[in-house]
Structure formats: C-alpha cells, structure tokens
Amino acid sequence: MAIPRQSLLEKEQRSGPAIVTGVREFVGGLVTGRPARLALIVFSLVILLFTALLSLPAASSSGESAPLHDAFFTAVSAVCVTGLTVVSTATYWSTFGQVLILIAIQVGGLGILTLASLLALAVNKRLGVRGKLMAQEGMNTGRLGEVGHLLRIVFSTAVVIELALAVIMAPRFMILGESPGQAIWHAVFYSISAFNNAGFTPHSDGLVPYEEDLWILIPLMIGVFIGSLGFPVIMVLLQTRARVSKWNLHTKLTILVSSILLVAGAVIWGAFEWFNSRTIGDLSLGDKIIHSIFASVMTRSGGFNLVSMTDLDSSTLLITDMLMFAGGGSASTAGGIKVTTIAVLFLAVVAEARGDTDVRAFGRTIPQGAMRVAISVTILGATLVAVATSALLVITDESLEPVVFEVISAFATVGLSTGLSEALPPSGKYVLSMLMFAGRVGTITLAAALAVRHRNTLYHYPEERPIIG
C-alpha cells in the first residue's frame, strides 16, 4: 500500500524538530547534571573534527592523506594549544593544513569551559544556573551575572591582542625580505600561536633566525605572558587598570607568582647556561639576558625556543621541568598545575610553620576546599606524569631524562621537545596525545567528568588526627 506523499512530508517535518528537541534535552541534561562531562564531550568532538580535516589529502603538502596517528597527534596538540609536533608544520602541511592548525589553536585557546558554555547557549538559547556555575568555577568570576559578560569579552580581548601583535610584527617580516602576503600570514600565525601559548611556528627553522631580533621576540614574549595570565585576570586588569587595591585575590596571586617565576626562572636558567657554549655561552651579555628571559617566559607554556633542548645541561632541563609543571594562570591558555595552585600550597606550608589555623593572603582567608583542590590537582598531575613516563619507558628504549621532559611538556601543554615526539611509534604518540588532552581539560575537570556519581554525605564520622610526617 503506497503511503501518500503528504504523509511522508509531515513525518519528516515532525522528525526534524524531534531530533533538535532531543539534542536540546541531551545537552540541557548535561549542563544541569554533569557540566564537566559536557566540557569533555565538546573538546573531544572538536579534536575529532580537526583530526578528520587534517587527514584530508588537501591538508598535506604532498597531496596524500596523513597517517591517522600523525593527524590525531597534530589535532590534539593544536586544540590543546601545546605545540608538540611529529611532522614539520612548515613543510609537511599545506597552506590549507596550516590554516586548519591555526583555527584549531584559536578554538582551543578559548578554553574548554567557554566552549561548553557557548554550546549550551546555542542549543538552549540561555545559560542556566548550573551552566553559569560551571563557567563561574572554570573562569573564576565572582558573580553569576559576570559570566555572560566574560564569555563576550573572551572573544573581543583575544582578537584585539592578537591583531595588535600581528600589526607590530608584520612590518618586521617585510623588512627582512618577505612579501607582504607572507609577512602578514606569518605575523598572524605567530600572534595567535603566542597569545594562545601554542608554540607552533610557520618557519621550518623556527625562531632561530630571529634569536637576536627584539622586534620579533618582545611581542612574542608579551603575547605569551598576557595569554598565560588568564581571561579572569585580564578582565580585572581592564576594569581596574593599575589600582591594585581593586584586584581580587585570584588576580593578585596570579600576577605575583607569575612575576616571581618569571624573574627566578630567568636568573636560574641564565646562570646554569651562562658558560654553555652549545647554547648561550658564546653570546654577548645582552643576548644572554634576552635568551634567559625568553626561555623563562616560554618554559611555563609558551613553547617557543631559541636553543635546542638537547643542548641544555641536565640541571637546566630539571629547572625547565619544574617551570613547565608549574604552568600559568587558571582559565588561561597556559597549562600546568597553575600558579594559583602553587600559591595556595605554599601559603598552606607557611601557615602550618607559623602554627596558624587559617591560610591567609592579602587580608583574605583561603577556604579549606580550595586547599583540597590544590592538593588534588598536584597529586593527579604528578600521577599522570608518572604513569605516562612509565608507559613511554616501556614503549621506547629512551633514558629517563628525555622521556620525563617530553611527558611534562605534553601534560603542561608547553610544546618544548628534545625530539622524542617525532621518534615515537604510533602507540607512544597516542600516549602523549591523551596526556595533552588531560593536561588541557584539567585534572579536576577530567576526574569530575568521569566520576560515576556525585556523593553528598548527610553525616560525618568522628574526627581523629593521624600522625603525619
């Protein structure tokens, strides 16, 4: 019996809205019940999308499809704004492929919670209370009403800063002999890569030709440092200008610890490499200082380098490991365990040494919950690094030092490399890919998203203090 054409059309019209309604209810349920899992889903889908696009023959300069493990690794590295590469960005990928990588960096730099919140807005036409709480927690804004404003300012701030960096660098590339089109493309690529702390370079030899060119190096350092502060800090700075008294605790701790790590890292890195002829030993005093400052800025998530990591002394590699693991500011384009985590842990140690019952900073008391999160982030991060290191030691025949360096660089989404990533078999590349993903989405978000259920206990056991230390 034939079905009337009109009935088929009516059925299709009903099924269309039904699918949209189903998607809306699914996303709404995730926003309401498990916002962290929504964030993971969004980020995973973005990575899979760019993996598929980079697997297209048009994405490679040879016109052949890239191997799945190379396309997947590159997509994860770009979306997670890491910068580790298994093939040359400048020579292996076509112009189309490089544009895809740049878009992936920009999308990933916006942040996982921002993407999840925007998806909830697009599907549900509004950001519910739970969704706002998710964005509030991830971006550390003080009131729920600020979340929508912060989501808008993320885009405008990123575009303005990246455009300013590109405008500064483009004339220099033209002066150095590049055509206007090439100069603008390279300036835009470097500006987006710097602000998002990605570390990808469009030149086959990286930044080595510009190791003494302050016109290029200073904008890159500024872009990386601003990006590592985080959008909540940037918003506070825009609102309050230089009035430190108006800054919230998060802004004060982020800027203070970031500045301390910047100065201390430059001094220690420079001291350890001062007489190393393979790196900066033969350079002038001014160039040594520039290299030291540049290395200190980039090791905490920037990923650009002026010297080969294989030429560094073992002591310098250890300091670089520590700076990479520390990372940048929360809700920023940087990775690592974050500088506020380090600040809270340090303040807790100081309070314990003084015998204080409360952990205080800048006239504020830090709640116990924040300290538990800081401890959890540090332990989970160290555990992920240890597990990935053990896996790569089993997979490869490499020694411990380069493996630890590569693993921390992946987890902290830094992108500095001793060359191990390129030499890894596909299984090793997948290990680093998963580590980059975990480091970008955050250990606490990952744990919360994968948890079977939330536990709200209605009772408390009697307290008993174990012997510690």
N, C-alpha and C positions, 0 to 999 in steps of 0.2 A: 504494500500500500504506500503510495507516494505521500510524502509529507509536504504540505503547502509551503511555498517559498516564504510567505509572510510569517509563518510559524518559525521557520529557521532564523529569519532576521530577528524576530522577537527574542528567540532563545539566545542568540549571540549578544543582543543588546543587554539581556539580563545577566549573562555570564561575565561580560566586561566589568560592569560595576561590582559584581560579586567578587571578582579577583582583586580589584582595587580595595574593596572593603576588607577582604581577608588579609591583604598585605598591611593595611592600616591597623587592623586589630592585632596582628602579629607584632608589628613594631611598637604599637602602643602598649602591649603587654610586656615587652622587653623593657621599655622606658619606665613603666610603672614598677615592675618586679625586679628585673635584672639589668639595670643600665650598663653595668660594666661588661656584661656579655654582649650587649648591643654594640658597644665600642669595639670589642674584638671582632665581631662579625663584619662591621663596616670596614675595619682596617684590612681584614683578610680578603674581603671582596675586592678592595682597591688593589691589593697586591696581585691577586689572581688576574684581574683585568689587565694590568700592565705587563704581567708575565705573558699573557696571550698576545698582546700587541707587540712586545719585543721579540716574540717568536716568529713574527711575520717576516717573509723574505725581504720586504722593503726596509726593515729596521736595521739590517746589516749591510755593510759596505760591499760585501761580496755578492749580495743578492740571494744568498742561501739562508735558510732558516737556522737560527741559533739553536744549539743544543738546549734542551729543556732546563738542565741544571744551571747553565750559564744565564739563560733568560730569567729564570726564577731568582737566582742569586742577585742579579743586577736590579731586578724589580724590587726585591726586599731591601737591598742596600739604598736604593733611591727613595722609596716610600718611607723607609725608616731613617732617612737622612743620615746615613752612615758614611758612605764614601769608599768602602772596600770594593775592589774590583777584581774580577778574574780575567777580564779582557780589557784591552785599551779602549777607553771611552772615545778617544780622538780618532783612532784608526779602525777599530772593529765595527763600530756602529755608524750607520749612515746619518745624514742630516736629519732624516725623519726619526731615526732611533735616538739621536741626541736630544731632539725636541721632546720625545716621549720621556726621556730620563729627566729633563728639566721640569716638565709638567708634574711628574711623579714626585720630584723633590718639593715642589711648591705645595702640592696637595698634602704630602706627608708632613711638611713643616707646619701646617695649620694645626696639627695636633689631633690625636685620636678622639679626645672628648669633644673637641669642636666639631669634628666630622660627624660624630654620633648625634650631637645636639642638633646640627643642621639637618640631618636625615629625619630626626623626629619632627622638626619644624615643617619640613617639606611634606611629610606624609600626614601628620596630624594637624597641620595648619597652626599649631601652637606648641609651646614648650610647657609641659605640665610641671607640677610642683616637684615630682620625683626627677624629671629631666633637668629642672633647674638646680636641684640639689646635686645631681651628678656633675653638671657643668661648674657649679659653685665649688665643689670639692676639688675638681680637677684643675681649675684655674685660680682657686684661692681668692675669689672675690668676696667681699664682706657681706653683701646683702643680695637677696634673690633678685631684686629689681635691677641689679647691675649686670646680670648675666647676659640679657639681650643686648645691652649696650656694648659689652665686652666682645660678644660674637661679631658685632658690626665693626668694632674698632680693630679687631684682628686683621681683617682684610685691608682696611684703609692704611693701617700702620705698616703692614708688610709691603704693600705696593709702594708707598711713599719712600720708605727707607731703601728698598731695592732700586727704585728709579733714581734716587739721589746717588747711590753708589755707582750705578751704571753711567750716569751723566759725568761723574768725576773720572772714571777710568777710560771711557771710550776715546777721548782726545789723546790720551797717552798711547793707546794701541795704534792710533792713526799716526802719531809722531814716530813710532817705532817701525813704520813701514807697512802696516796692514791697510787694506782697502777699507773705505767707510762701512761697507756691509759687514766685513769680517770683524772690524773693531767694535761695532755696535753689538754683534752677536756674542763675541767673547766677553764684552763688558756686562751684558745682560746675564750671560751664563754664570760668570764669576759672582755677580752681585746676588743672584738668587741662591747660588751654592753657598756663599759666605753667610748671608743672613740666616739661612736655614741650617747652618752648621753641617753641611753635607760633605764638603771636601772633594767633590767631583771637579775635574779640570778638563777643558776642551782642547788643551795642548798635549801632545804626546810626551813631551818632556816636562810637563807640569809647570811649576813656578820657578824652576831652577834658572831660566834665563832672566828672571826678574828679581834675583836674590839681593840685589843692591838698589833696586828701584823703589824708592819710598812712595812714589806716585801710585804704584800698584799695591804695595804691601800695607801701607797705612789704611786705605779704605777697606781692604780685606780684614784687617785686624779689628777695625771699628765695627764692621758688619757682623763679624763672628761674636764679638763681645756683647753687642746690643742684643743679638739673637739669643745668646746664652742666658740673658737676664730673665727672660720670660715675659709674656704679654701682660700678666697682672702687674709686674713691676713697671713695665713701660707705661701702662695706663696711669699708675700712680704718679710717675715722674711727669707725665704730660699734664696731669691735673694740678699737681702741687709745685711744679718747677723745682727750684733748689731749696724749698722750705723743708728742711729735714724734719722739723717738729711735726709736720703734717703726714709724714710717711708712716705706714703701718709697720707692724713688727716683721712681717714677711719681707717687705722691701728693704728694711734696714739690715736684716740678717743676710739677705741675698747679696746686696751690694758690698757689705763689709767683708763677708767671707770670700766673695769673688775677687775683691781687690787684694786681700791677703794672699790668696792662692796665686794670683797673677804676679805679684811682686816676688813672693817667695819662690815660685816656680822659675821665674826668670833668673833670679840670683843663683839658685842651686844648679839649674841647667847650665847656665853660663860658666859657673865655677868648675863643674865636672868636665865640660867640653873645652875649656879655655885653651888647653895645650894639645888638644887632639887634632893632629894635622889632617886627619881624614874628614873633619867637619869644619870647625871654625878656627883651628889653631893658627893657620897662616893668614887670617884676615886682619884688617885694621881694627883699631879699638872701636870705632863707630859701628863697623859692620858686625863685630862680635856682639855688641849691645843689641843691635837690631835683631840679629838672629836669635838671641836669648829671649827677648820679649816676644818675638813672633812664635817661637816654639812654645813658650808658656801659654800664650793665648790659644794656640791650636791644639795642644795636647788635651785640653779639657773638653773637646768635642768638635773643634773646627775641622781637623783632618788634613789641612794643607801642610806641606813640609818643604823646607828649603834644602835639607840634607837627607841622605839616605839613612833609614832607621838601622840598617845593618852595619853602619859605620859608627854608631854610638857606642860608648863604653857601657859595660854592664851596669855600673852604678847609675848612669843616666837612663838606661832602659827601665831600671827599677823605679826611679822617680817618675818617669813618664807613665808607668803602670799605675802608680798611685794617683797622679793627676787625672788620668783618664777615668779611673774608677770613681773619683770624686764627682766629675762632671760639672754641669752648670746649674741654672736655676730651675725650680719646679715650673711646670706648664710652659716650658721654653722649647726651643728647637734643639737644645743640648740633651745629652744623655747622662749616663752615670747614676749614682745613687742620689745625686743632687746636693748642692751646697747647704741647703737648709737642714738636710738630714745630718750632715757633719756638724753643723752648728748646734743642733739640739743634743746630739750625743756628747759633744764637748762641754756644753753647759751643764749637762747631767753629771758628768765627771767632776766638774768644778764644784757643783752643789754638794755632791757626795763628799768631796775632800774637805769642804768647809763645814759639813755637818748640817746643811740647810735641809729643811723638809720640802721646800718648793724649789723648782728650777725657774730662775728669773732671767730676764733680759730686757733692757731698755724700759724698765718700770712696768713690765708685764710678767705675769706668771704663765709658764707654758704648761698646759694640761697634761695629765698622765697619758691620755690617749695619744697625744702627739708623740710622746716618747716611745710608746709601744709600736707605733707605726714606723718610727725612725729605726728602731731595733729590727723590726721585721724586714724592712726594705734592705738594710745592710746584710742581714743574715741570708735572706733569699737571694740577693745579688751575689754574695760570695759563694753560695751553694751552686747557683747556675754556672758561675765561672769554674768552680772546681769540677763539676760534672762534665762540662764541655771540654775542659782541659784533659780530663781522663779519657774521654771519648776520642779526641784527636790524637792523643799519645798512642792509643791502641790502633787507630786507623793508619797513622803515619809512623815513620821511623825518626821523626824530628826530636831534637832535645827539648827540655822543659822550657828554656828561656824564650825562644821564638813562639812556641805554642801558647804560653801564658800571655805574651804580648798581643798576639793576634786575637785570642779569646777575649781579653779585656777590651781591646779596641772594638770588637764586634758588639759585646754587651753594652758598652758605654756609647755606642754609635759614633765613634770617633773617626775611624777610617784610616788611621795610620797603619802601615803594614811593613813587615820585614820581607814581603814577597811570598809568604806562605800560602795565602789565599789562592793565588794563581796555580800553585803546585799541588793543591789538594785534589784528591779523587772526588767524584760526584758525591759520595757519602759524606766526606768532610765538608764540602760546600753546603750541603743541606744542614749539617750541624751548626755551622756558623750562621746560616740563614735563620734558623729557629732561634738562635741566640740574639741576633739583631732584632728580631720581632719581639722577643720577650723584653729586651732592654728598652725598646722604644715604647711599647704599650705600658711598661711599668710593672714591676713585680707585684705590687699590691693589687693593681687592676687585674692582672692576669690571675692571681690567686682568687680574687673575689669573683671573677667571671667563671672560673672553673669549679668553684665550690658547689657542692650538691644542693645545699640549702643554707639559709641564714639561721643562726641559733640565737634566740632571745631568751636567756635564762631568767626565770622568775624567782630564783633563790640563790643564796650564797653560802658556801661552806665556811666553817670557822677558819680564821687566819692562823697560819703557822709559818714562821720565817726559817727557811733552810740556811745552812752555813754556806756562805758564798766567799770564794777567794781563798 
